[in-house]
Amino acid sequence: MKNDDLDFDKKHIWHPYTSMTHPLPTYPVVSAHGYELILRDGRRLIDGMSSWWAAIHGYNHPIINQVMHAQINRMSHVMFGGIVHPPAVELCRRLVNTMPTGLECVFLADSGSVAVEIAIKMALQYWQARGNPRYEILALRKGYHGDTYGAMAVSDPENSMHNMYQNYLPSNRFLNSPTRRFEENWQKGDETSFSQFFSQHHKKIAAVIMEPIVQGVGGMRFYHPEYLRLTRMLCNQYEILFIADEIATGFGRTGKWLACNYADVTPDILCLGKALTGGMMTLSATLTFRHIAETISNSKAGCFMHGPTFMANPLACAAANASLSLLENDSWYQHVEKISTYLSVGLAPLISHPKVRDIRVLGAIGVVEIVQEVNISQIQHWFVENGVWIRPFKNLIYLTPPYIISKEALMKLINAIAMSLDQPENFISS
Ligand code: PMP
């Protein structure tokens, strides 16, 4: 990459949540191996992000690469309308076998946000098919489910970055975000507001959607599993569908295969994405029960109304198969448990720092909540200068490293965070 390319980037290319007039700096990454990103000047950065929860095996994994090369040589894409191919069948079989029992009808699509759109559409079509249309989805404040319209409409209505589209979005109902933390004791009475809400509004509600246990973009909050059990129970009682958005949490990130496993609940509709392909390609899956799929299919419409051009892209399915096979053979649980221990031990002392409000760790997720917002361009620059790739947001510096990270590399990430706290210019003064 030449300087020219960087100028072109600045002038012509949008980056996520970035201004075109005052763009945040971008760093030229020319390759990535294992847990390292390699900059064009040869510097190597330890990756603390897994490219937003996705690259769980690290980059350029030789086995996934090999499977993908083999698939390219056969075909990288073919339409899914009227055609089926081996990578899709293998992937759906793997998902049906490894996801909670009964979730056996799989819809493959392009991205996490689209998986959420599909889940919402399934719920709406299900109620229509039952001759009892329901038009509202119940969601959690501080929730986040993606950037497309349906997904935005079930993300936090006030504080999310989507409030600017509010007048154009369908109106949904929102429950207050769970207050009882993951590690706290559940108290009698915690369930009152949830139960009351369901009993008052259930007749209009087609489905409830939640990020199980971890509210990510809405604040990296870890809430008590009892909320999930309660939600499952109330959904059963009032006949409401339960959609679990495990796009960020799925495939072991929280220390369980799914975050729902902390509460032993099975949703009616499950959304997967991000780490599904080991972060190699964009792909998502929405799974549901046969009786839901059959109700939708036996309606007047006769089918589920969705069918993206790149549905079940064979190359992405091949990557997902390779990733799932690695997870199967390579005790992901032990890696995540070790990362969890190192994060807990390494981050705990930071709680005494005046800049730190809270430290929390769950599985391979470590969060340092700061009392001030970070100056993103400054702190990112500081991290790069110190050999690590960490991208905080608002007042949250967090780590979601690849499962293959070494102890030494993880300690470097933790030390970098510790040192960053003593640089006043990394934070916006309040
Ligand atoms: N749901 C959750 C919980 C997410 O974290 C995200 C992505 N950050 C999405 C949905 C949307 O996924 P994608 O960015 O692949 O559209």
Residues whose N, C-alpha, C, O or C-beta is under 5 A from the ligand:
A	BS01	PMP	S111 G112 S113 V114 Y144 H145 G146 E211 G216 D245 I247 A248 G273
